[in-house]
Amino acid sequence: MLLRTTLATTALATTALAAAVPYPAAAAGPARCTTVAAGDTTVQVPFDGTTYGVRVHVPARTPGSGRLPLVLTLHGSQNTGQGQLTYTGITRTADTHGFIVAAPEGAVPGGSGYIWNVPQVTPTGTRDDIAYLSQVIDTLTGTLCADPARVYATGYSGGGRMASALACAIPGRLAAVAPVAGLRAGRPDPADERTPDPASCRPAKPVPVLAFHGQQDYTNPYDGAGSTAWRYSVPTALARWAGLNGCRPDPVTSRVTEHVTLTAYRGCNRNAETALHTVTDGGHTWPGSPYESEGNGTTTHEIDANTLIWQFFRRHHR
């Protein structure tokens, strides 16, 4: 997904101002925490012989605040970490509510940015992004003292697919996930692409899931179809997560605003809420974004995804 040129320009300008926080050399004990000034910085994350810079925003700390929650926000295909921060405006929510937000990048070049290596979807031979993002969590809970019990993942489009994949693969590292325009529950089943392949997503524990999706999304269609990675519908993905989370089978749907409904499964194991905001007039967009996403349809401002995501995340600890 390509955003307007203004976002790319903002990203380059902001990146040029970023400070670098080196990752400490490996030691026998845990990494020592580093106090980092509030604002934007770049943390260096070593992985598989390469070091990657990760854009991080740290809120102002209050005395006695202790370890802060960590939210990974994953960019859409052909975008960048800074582009994701700019497009979503999530750093303002981080400042208001006091959590660290990190925006790592995929390693597969695409367009003016990168693409995530989603397991069983992206061609093999690229960086293992499940392992890489796990290392990002290790680094930030080490050097920046983020709270390992309150690590969350959200993402847009291809980043939403990647956040979904993290929930499948490393549920023990995440307290909850919130994909936007990208909820998946594994790859499409080769025997019936209208359903998820159950073997491709078998988390060892329940994972709370909150999703957002526009019914007028023509990139990742709400009803499925489209690319080979997107054959089954968003409600089908949600139902699969409800099954994985041990929820009661019949969801409850309620109206939130004129064009937004909430479908929620109840009685889930370990309070693993499983829910979806459906935007009837929404495109392939981030609800409440301060930017229109050119060519991707309507951006609703009836709800604010950042606020709703944080309200959801704060209810869940690992």
N, C-alpha and C positions, 0 to 999 in steps of 0.2 A: 504494500500500500504506500503510495507516494503522497506526501503532504505538500503544501504550497512552498514555493521557494523561500518565503519569509521565515519559515521554521528552520530550514537548513541553514540560512544565514545567521539566525539567532544562535543555533547550535554551535556553529564554527566560532562565533564571537565569544560565547560563554566558555567554550572549551579552552580557548586561548588564555583565558584568565585563571583557569583552574590551577590550584596548587596540587602537588603530588605527595601522597602519604606512602612511604615505602613499607612493604611487608617485612617484618623482622625475619632474620635468618632462623632456620629450623633449630629447635632446641628440645631438650629432653622433656621439659615441662610445657604447660600451656603458654600460648602467646601472651605477652604483657599488654594490657590495655593502654591505649594512647588517648589523651584528651585532645579532641579536635575542635577548633573554633566553629561556631555556628556558621552555616552557609554552605556553598558548593565547593567541592574538592574532588580530587581524583585519587582513588586508592589502587595501588598496584597489586594485582592478584597473580601469583605464579601458578601455572598449570601445564603439566606435560612438556616441560622444557621451554615454555614461552611465558612471558609476563604480559598481562592484559590490563589496561587502564579501565577502571569502572567509575562512572560518574556517581557521586554520592552527595546527598543533601542532608545536613545535620541541623536539627532545630536547636534553638537556644535552650540550654539546660537550666532547670531550676535547682536550687540547693536541695540535696538529698533525693534527686530524681532517680539515681541509680541507673541500672541498665535500661536502655530504651528499646522499644519494639523495632523490628526491622521489616520493611516492606520492599520486596523486589518488584519492580515494574518493568515489564519486558516489552520492547518495541515491536511494532508490526513489521512485516517483511519489507525489505528495501528501505529501512529507516535506521536510526541510530539511538543510542541511549539518551543523548541530550535531546534529540528530536522527540522522544517519548515524554521526557520531563516537560518540555515546552508545550507539546500538544495537549497533554492531560491537565497541566496546571496542578499536579498533585503536591508539589513542594509547599504550596500555600496551606494545604490541608495538613501536611506534616508539621509546619510551624504552629498551626493552631492547636493541634492535638498532641504534639510531642513525640513523633516517631522518626526514625531514620529511614530515608528512602534511597534505594540504590537502583541504578539503571544500567546494567551490563549490556553487552552487545553480542549478537551472533557472530560467527566467524566465516560464514559463507557469503562472499560478495554478491550483491544483487542491487541493481539500479544505483541509487546514490547512497546506499547503506549496506545492510547485512540481512541475512536470513538465518533463522534458528534451525539447528539440526534436530528436528522432531523425530524421535525413534520410530522406525518402520514407515516413515513418510518421506524424509529427506534422503537423497542418495547417500550411500555409505562412503566412507573414506574421508569424512570431515571430522572436525572436533566433536568429541563426546560431550554434548552440552548438558546432559544430566549430571555427569561427573564434574563438569566445569562449574555449573551453578551451585552444586554442592560445595565446591571449593570456595566460591564467592561467599557462601554462608559461613564457612569455617573462618575465612579471613575477617569478615566484618564482625562476627561474634567474638573474634580474638582481638584484633587491633583496636576496634572501635567500641568494644564492650557492649555490642548489641545483645539483647536478651535471647538466648537460644530457645527458650520456651515460647517466645512470641515472634516467630519468623513467619512471614506470610508472602504469598506470591499473587500478583495480578498481571495482566498483560492485555494487549490489544491485537486483534486479528491473529497473525502468526505468533505473536507473543502470548495471546490467549491460548492457542494450541499448545505452546511450550509450557505455560503454567499448568495446563491440564495434564500434560505428560509428567511434570514434576510430581503432581499429586498421585499419579499412578505408580511412579517409580520410587520416590523417596518420601512416603507419607510420614515417616518418623521424624523428618526434618522440618515439616511445615505444620502450623497450627490451623491454617485455612487457606483457601485459594478463591480468587474472584476473576475469572476470565471475562473479558469484554469483546464481543463480536468474534469469539473463537473457542467456545466450550466444546471439548471433545472428551470421549471416554475410551480412548484407544483408536486404533485404525479401523476403517470399514472392514467388515468380515468378508473375506474373499468368496465365501459361499452365498452371502446375501449382503450386498453393500448397503442396504437400507438399515442395517443394524451394526453395532460395534462388534469387533472381534473380541470375545470374552477373554481369550488368552493374552491379548495385548495390553490389558489393564487389570491387574489383580493386586491392588494395594493391600498391604498386610494389616492395615487398620483403617477405620473410618476417617474421612477427611471432609470437614465442612466445606460446602461449595455454594457460592453465590455468583450467578451469571447474569449478563446483560446482553440483549440482542434485539436488533431492529428487524421487523418483518419486511421492510423494504431494502434489506441488505442483499445486493446482487453480487458481491464478492464471495461472501460465505453465506449462501442462501439459508434463511431460517428453516425452510422445509427440506433442506438437503440438496443433493445434486451438485453441479459445479465441478470443481477439480477432483482429481482422484482421491485427495485427502479429505474430501468433504461430501460424502455420499449420503450419510444419514442426517436426519433433522436435529435441530437443537433440542426440542422436547424429548426426542429419543435419547440424546446424550444425557439429559437431565434425569430421565427415568432410569438409565443405567447407573448413574451415580447414586440415585435413591436406593437401588437394589444393593449396590456395593456398601452403602452406609447403613443398611438394615432398616430403612424407613418403612412406614406403612405404605401400601401400594397406591392408594388413592390420594392425589394431591388436592390441595385447596387453592382455588384461584380467587383473588380479590383485586378490586380496582384501586390503584394508587392515585392516578390522575386521569385526566380525560383520555390520554393516549398511552398510558402505561398500566399494565397489570402485573401482579406478582403471583407466580405459581410456586407453592411451597409444599414440600413433603414433610409430614409430621412423624413423631415417634421414632426418630432415628437413633441408632446406637451411639452412645457416648456424646449425645447432644450434637451430632454432626448434621446441623441444619443443611438442607439441600433445596435451593430455590433459584428462580429465574425471573428477572424483570424483562418483560416483553414490551417493546415500543412499537405500536402499530404503524406509526408514520416514520419510524427511525430508519436511517440508512446504515452504512458500514462505518459507524461513528462512535465516539466516546461521549455518552450523555453528560451534558454540562460543560463540555470543552469550551474554552474561550476562543477557539479557532474553528472556523468552518473547514471541513475536509473536502477540498475541491474534487468534484467528480464522484463523491461517495454518498451523496444523498443528504437527507435532513439530519441535523444534530438537534436532538431534543434538549430543551432547557426546563422541562417540567420536573425533572429530577436531576440530581448531581451525583454522578457515579462515585466521585472521590469521597464525598461525605457518607454515602450509603455503604461503600466498601469499608471505610474505617469503622463505622458503627457496627458492621458485621464482624470485622476482624477483632475488635476489642472485646467481643464476647467470648473469644476462644483462645485458650492457652494450651500448649502441648504438655 
